């Protein structure tokens, strides 16, 4: 199985990088994990101009990734899922893409193109923390599906 995490983020080393790497290594026992961070001049200019233009720029860079995968977007108004329901999102899939938006979230057009819209909770968190929580849940989801003792 292939899992791709796509985020609107400047590719840079951060304090979280070692944790991302460790969770990626742990997950590699179950799936091929790819982390794609996207932040270009067009996104930067759109974010300075308006929320609507920023959201449209996120849709533009993410749309090419939508085909041939099961697509799950992280959104504050998405469905709350526990770890067991989350693991079922991964079950029986060949390829899953997760999308983490930028500062302005997603436009409805993009949300409607995805298979699932979920929330990591009611708390607001930075995209770097959201990615960390997502990576841990991806690993946890695979351990649940494979009856691994990590989840207990």
N, C-alpha and C positions, 0 to 999 in steps of 0.2 A: 504494500500500500504506500501511497505517496501523500504527504501532508505538506501543504504550502501555506505559510503565514505571510500575508501581504499587508504592509502598513505604510501609511503616509508618515514618513520619518526620514530625517537626514541620516544616511549611513555613517555611523560614528561609533567609536568605542565609548562605552560608558561604564559606570559602576556596576551595571546589571549584566554586562557582556559575559563575565565568567559564569553567571547563573544561567544565562541563555545557553551557553556552550554545554554546561553540565546537563541541563535538562534535555538538550538536543542529543547528547551522547546516550543518555538513558533511554530516550525514545527510539533511538536507532535500532534497538533490539526488536522493535515491533514494526517500524515504518521508516521510510526515507523522508527526512524532514528538510524542508527548504525555507529559509527566511529571506524574504524580499522586502527591502526598504526602498521606498520611492519618494523622492523629493526633488523636483526640478524647478527651473526658473519660472515656468508657466504656473505651477502650483503656488510658488512664492508670490508672484504678481497677483494671482487671483485672490489669495488670502488677504493681501493688503487692500484689494479693491472692495470686496464684499463677501458676505456669507454665501450668497447664492452662487457667485462665480467660483468660490472656493469649492463648494460641494460639486459643482459641475466639473471642475478640474479633477477631483478625486474619481468621479465616475469615468471620465475620459481615460485615465491611466489604468483603472481597474477592469473596465469592460473587456479588453482583449484576453483576460485570464478566465472569463466566465465559462467558456465552452469546454466541454468534455470533463468537467469536474463537478462534484457536489459542492455547492457554494454556501458558506455560512458567514453572515456578517454580524459583527458585534455592534450593538446599538443600545443606548440607554432605555429605549422603549421596547426593546425586544423581549422575548419570552424568557422568564427566569427558569433555569434548569438546574437540577442537582447533578452530582457527579455521575449517578447511574443513567439519568436521561441523557447527559452529555455523552457518555460512552456509547449509547445507542446511535448517536449521530455519526459515529465513526464506523459502526458495525457494517459489514458487507459492502463497503465502498472500495473502489479502486483508487480514487483520487479525491481528496477533500481540500478545498481552499478556504482559509479564514481571512476575513478582511477587517482591519483596524483602521478607522478613518482618521482624518486630521482634526484640527481644532474645532471645525464647524460641523462635524458629523457627515451624514450622508443625505443625499436628496432622495425623495420617494422613488424616483425612476430607478435608481440603483437597487434600493431595498426590494423592489418588486421583481427584479431580475434574479435575485438570490433564492435558494431553496429554503433557507431558514434564516430568521433574524432572532438572535439571542442576546441576552444581557448577562454580564458577569456579576451584576448586583446593582443596588440602588446608589451606591457610593460613586462619586466622580473620581476618576483616577487618570493619571497621565498615560499616554500611549505606551510608554516604557514599562510601567507597572502592569497595564492591561496585558501586554505581550507576555510578561513574566507569569501572570496568573493563567493566561491561556496555555502557555507551554506546560505548566504544571498540570493543568486539567487534561491536556492531550495525553501526557504520560500516564496520569491516573486513569483516564478512560481506557487506554490500552491494557493497563494492569487489570482493570475490572473485566474487560472482555477475555483476557487470557488467564483468569483465576490466579493472578500473581498476588502474593501476600502484601505488597506495598499499600494497597487501599485499606487494609484492616486497621 
